[in-house]
Amino acid sequence: MRRFAFAVTIAVVIVVGTRPMIGQGGPPPQAAARDVIVVFYDDELNVDGLAAEHGRLYGASVSQRYHSALKGYAARIPQARLGDIQRDPRVAFVSEDRPVQAVAQTLPTGIDRIDAEGSSHFGTNTWNNIAVAVIDTGSGPHVDLNIAGGRNCSTGNPSNFSDGNGHGTHVAGTIGAINNSAGVVGVAPGIPIYSVRVLNNQGSGSWSSVVCGIDWVTANAARFNIKVANMSLGGGGADDGNCGNSNNDALHKAICRSVAGGVTYVVAAGNDSANLAGFVPAAYDQVLAVTAVADFNGQPGGGAAATCRSDVDETAADFSNFAGSADEGHTIAAPGVCINSTWKGGGYNTISGTSMASPHVAGLAGLCIGTGNCTGTPSAIIDKLRHDASVQPSAYGFAGDSNSQVGDRYYGNLIYARGY
């Protein structure tokens, strides 16, 4: 997952940021400052006032404020004053802010492979009381997408949430590209998409901007009927089993709060061919982690020749992360190799990655909820999607699914849209 590409790959990593040295007698040198997320206790009501207070007293340069998914703010804080903030009795913990990027690998037939064209809603382009948030590089504008609104948590004007990279628009197209006999079509054609930009034009960002996106989704989920959020991004981390309260993980805490508010999170498993237990948010039990399957002709059975990249038809993608026993209960598989979808500037592009697998599942979750096949809590919806994938005929599956598992690598079962 350290890369994402256009003609080849794009990447994402997580490190603590620093600044160049500032002249003597001025503000503390950048190397002596830390990018952090300060999390208040849940009963804190004056987030803005307390953030401003920390700015005046301790030199906190505040960049984001959070009111819904968690209470707190993101800031660059002088190392020498960090202890003062940690000792404030209103502060629950301080979390490192680290870079994060889009999960994609190289430059499909995925809609055909999961039989999305057999769903009852495929030709309507009309939806009631359901929308999907794409937390990414932004989405659109694009004639093939129903972009209903959004928020920019990355750079520039908060109301300018268009895509400067292409990755988020590609994700949105797989979820809901309109069925209009032109371009491509998504799993849930025409479903309203809320574009939540948390990554810049290079496909990178930080946990603080991602938490800002989750905060916006949480605050607006009821108002805009956002039932599903896709996150084709991530970086290093782990699940503490306590929603981030034990290991000071603000991202985990925010997702848990958002899930409790009724939003189902679908996330990319990562592209390191490694156990996803070390990659977040995929490692969190509260999300549905999606591994990638290589499919080159939209049909089960195997044997199709590779197209845009070398891999083996009807197997787990060679780059895909996988689950160990601890994460099997929230892992599922979807097509993620040589996926054709919408792209920035009104065009289309073919790329690969678990980033491309995840939106197949996010679209299916929206389809399942929108047609009344999925009801209840996000946990119940995740269980329903995984159950329906597990009961398909074995001929539908792939080499590496739960019926033909590869050693200790668990990729889950391939999603199935027909019947929704």
N, C-alpha and C positions, 0 to 999 in steps of 0.2 A: 504494500500500500504506500510505499514511499514515492510512487509516481503516477501521473496521469498523462495521457498524450494525445496529440492531434493526429499526426501521421504515424505516431508511435505510441507514447504514453504520457500521462500527467501524474504528479506525485504529491504526497502530503506528509509532513512530519510535525513533531511537537517538541519545541524547545523553549527555554526561557529567553525572552528578548532583552537586549541591552542597547544602550545608546553610546555615541562617541563621547569622548571627554569634553566637558565644558570648562571654559577658562577659570583660573583660580579666582576665588572671591565671589563667583556666581553661584547658581543653583548646584546641588550635588551632582557629581558626574553621573552620566547615564549608567555606567557600569555599577554604580552604587545604588541604583534604583531597581525596584522589582515591579513587574507587571503581575497584578493579583486580582482576585475577585474576593471582596469582603462580604461575608454572609452574616446578616443580623439574625437574631432570634425571630421566630415566626410571628410573635406578637408585636413586633416593632411597627408602629404606624407612620412614623415620620422619616421615611427613607430619604427623601430629598434634603430635608433639613440636616439629618445626621451626616449624609455624604458631604454636604457643604461645610459642616462643622469640621469634619476630618480634613477637608481641603485647607481650611484656615489654620487649624492647629498643627497639622502634621505634614502639610505640603502635598497631600494626595491630589494628583491630577486626574479628576474623574472623567471617564469616557462613556460609561453606560450606567444606567440606574434600573434596578429590577423591582417590580412591585407585585407580581402575580405568581410566577413559577417559584420564586423565592424572594426574600427581602434582602436587598443589598446593592452593591455597586461594583463596577470594575474601575481600576485606576492604576497609574504608575505612582509608586510610593517610594520615597527615599528609604534605603535599607536601614538607616539609623533610626527611623521613626516607625518602622513596621511593628516593633515590639509594643510601642505605645498603643497602636490600634488593636493589636491582639489582646491587650490587657483591658480594653474598654469593655465593661460588663454587658453592654448591649450587643457585642459582637460574638456570634456563635463560633465562627472559625474563619480563617483566611485560606483561600485556595489559589494555587498557582494558575496563572493565565498562560496558556501555551499555544503555539501556532497549530493550525489544523488545515487540512486541504481536502479537496474532492477525491473520492476513491474511484479511480478509473485506470485502465491500463493501456489498451490499444484502440486503434480505429476499428433486426435480423429477421428473423423468422420467428421471433419469440412469441408474438401474439398467436400465430398459427400453432406453435408447439403446445401451448397451454389451452388451446381450443377456445380462446376468448370470443372468437367469431360465432360460437355456438351459444353464447349467453342470451338471455331474453331481452337484454337492454342494449344490445350491440348497435342497432340501427337507429336509436331514438335521438341521441344527443341532448336529451332533456332529463333534468334531475331536479328533485325536490328535497330540501332539508338535508343536504349532504355536500360537503366540499373537502378537498384535500389540500394540505399545506405542503409546499416543497421548500425545505430549509436547505439552501444551496447557494449557488452563485447568482441567484436571481432566475427568473423564467420569462422568456419572451422579451418584447412583444413578438407574436407570431400569428399569422392568419389561421393556423391549424390548432390554436390553443384558445381555451376559454379562461383567460386570466381575469379573475374577479377583483383583484386588489392585492395589497401586500404591504411590506415594510422593508426598508433598507437598514440593516444593523451593521453594515460593513463600512463603507466610505461614502461621503457626500450626503446629499439630500435624503432624509428618511423616507420621503414619498417617491423617490426614484428607485424602484426595485427591479428595473430591467436587467437583463443578463449581459455582462460584459465579457463572459468567458465562453459560453456555449454549453457547458456541462449541465447546468440547471434546466435549461430549455430542453435538452435531450431527455433528462429525467421526466420532465413534465409531459413530453410527448408520449412516452411509453405509458404513462398513467392515463392520459385523457385526450390524445390527439383526436380531433373531430372526424367522424365518419362522413366525409364529403366527396368521396371519389377522387380525391387529389392528395398528393403527398403520402403520409402514413396515417395509421389509425391506432388508437391506444386501447388499453384493456377496458377502460370505462369511458367510451367516446363522449367528449363534450363536457365531462364533469368539471365543475368550477375549480380552478386552481388558484390558491393564494401563494404569491411569490414572496418568499421570505429570504432576502439576500443577507447572508452572513459571511460569504467568501468574496474576495476581490477578483479583479480581472485575470489574475494569475491562478485562481483556484485555491488560494490560501487565505487563512484568517486566524482567529484565536478563539479559545473557549469563551472569552467574554462576549464576542459577537454572536457565537452560537447560542449562549444562554440568553442573550437579548432576543434572538429569534424565537426561542422556546417561550420566553416570557410574553412576547407579543401573541403567539399562538394561544397560550393559556388564557390570557386576558380577553381574547376575541373569539374563542372557540364557540361559545354559546351564541354570540351575536351573529356570526357568519356561518354557523353550522359546520364548523371544521371538526370532522370525526376522525381523520387520519392525517398523520404527518410522516413524510418521507425524509430520511436523513442519509444521503449517499456520501458520507464523510466520516472522519474519525481520526483517532490517533492512539498512542499508547496509554494504558491504564488498566484498571481491574475493578471488579464488582466487590464491594466490601460486605454485601449482604445486608446493608443498613441504609440504603438510599444515599450514600455519600456522607452520612453523619459520622461514621467512624474513621474514614480516611480523608476527610475534608475535601470531598469531591463535589464542587458546586454544580457541575454538569449533571451528575447523577441525581442530586437533590432536585434540580429543576425538572428533569424528565419525570421523576416519581410524582411530583406535584401535578404536572401536566396530565399524566396518566390517570391520576386520581380524579382529575377534572373531566375525564371521559374521552381523551384523545388516544387513539391507538398509534404507537410509534413503530414504523417499519424502517430498518436500518441495514446498510451494507455490512457484510461480514468482514470485509477487508481483502486485500490482494497480495498477501505475503506468503501464501501456501503454508500457513502456520495456524496454531490453535487460537481461535478468536478470544480466548479467555484473557489475552493480553492486549486486546484492542477494544476501545470504547467509542461509541456507546454500544457496540454489538454485544459486549460481555454482560451488559446489565440484564437481569432476569425480567425486567418489566417491558422489554422491547421484543419484537420479532426480528431475529437476525437472519439475513438472507445470503446463502451461498450461491455460487454461479455454476451453471451447467453449460457445456459446449454443445450447441446444436447448429447444424449448418443447412438443414433443409426443411425445418418445421415439422418433421415427422419422427415418431419413435422408431426404434429398431436398429439404429446405428448404420455405419458404413458410408455415410455421405462424405464427400471430399471437403477438406478444409477450404475456407474462402479467404477472409481478410487476415487471418493469422493461423499459425500452426497450432493445432490441438487435435484431440480425438473426438469425433462425433459421438454424442450420447454418453459422455463421461463428465465427471466433475471437472470444471475448468482447471487447467494446470496451475493457475495463479491463485485460485480461490482459497481463502481461509476456511477452516472447518471447526466443528465443535468437539470438545471432549465430553465425557460423561456428565460433567456438571452443567453443561449448557445445551444438552440435547432437547430439553423440554421447551426451548424457545427458538428453535432453528428450523428453517425450511429452505427449499431450493427453487430456483427459477432460472430461465435462460439469461445468460450474461455475456455471450461471446458473439461478436459481429452483429450487434444490434443496430438497426437503422431507425432513426428517430429525428425529431425536429432539432434545429440548431439556430444559434443566434443569427440575426440578419435576415430571417425569413427562409433560410435554407434547411438542408437535411444533412445528416452525417452518420457514418457507421463507426462505432467504437465498441470497446469491450471492457468489462470489469464487474465486480460485484455492485458497483454503482448503477450498472445497467440492469442487474437482476432485481435489486430492491424495488424499483418502481413498478415492475410487473406485479409484485405482491401488494404494494400500496394501492395500485389500481384495482386489484382483485378485492382487497379489503373494502375499498369504497363501493365497488360493485355489489359485494355481499351485503353490506349494510344498507345500501340504497334500494336493493330489491327485497329487503326484509329477511334474507337468509341468515344474516348475522345480527344478533341482538345481545344486549347486556353490556357488561364491562369490557374494557380492552382485553383483559385476561381471557374472558369468555370468547371474544372474537378471535384471538390468537389460537385458542384451543380448537375452535371450529375450523379455521383454515387449515391447521395442521392435521386434524382428524380427516377432513375431506380429501386432503392430499394422500393420506395413508391408505385409504380404502379403494384407490383406483386399481384397475387390473395391473398385474405385474408387467405386462407387455407395454404399458404406458411409461414405465419408469426408465431409469438410466443406470449405467454401471457405476455404482458408488452410492446409490440411494439406500434407504434403510433395509430393502430386501436383498441388497448385494453389497453390503458395506465393505469398504476397503480398510482392513486392519482396524485401528482405533480411530480412524478419521470418520466422523459423522457429518454428512452433508444434508441430512433430512430428505424428505420426499418432495417430488416436483409438484408444484401447484397445478390445479385443474379448474378451469373457469366454466366449462360447459355445465349447464343445469342451474346456474345462478340467474 
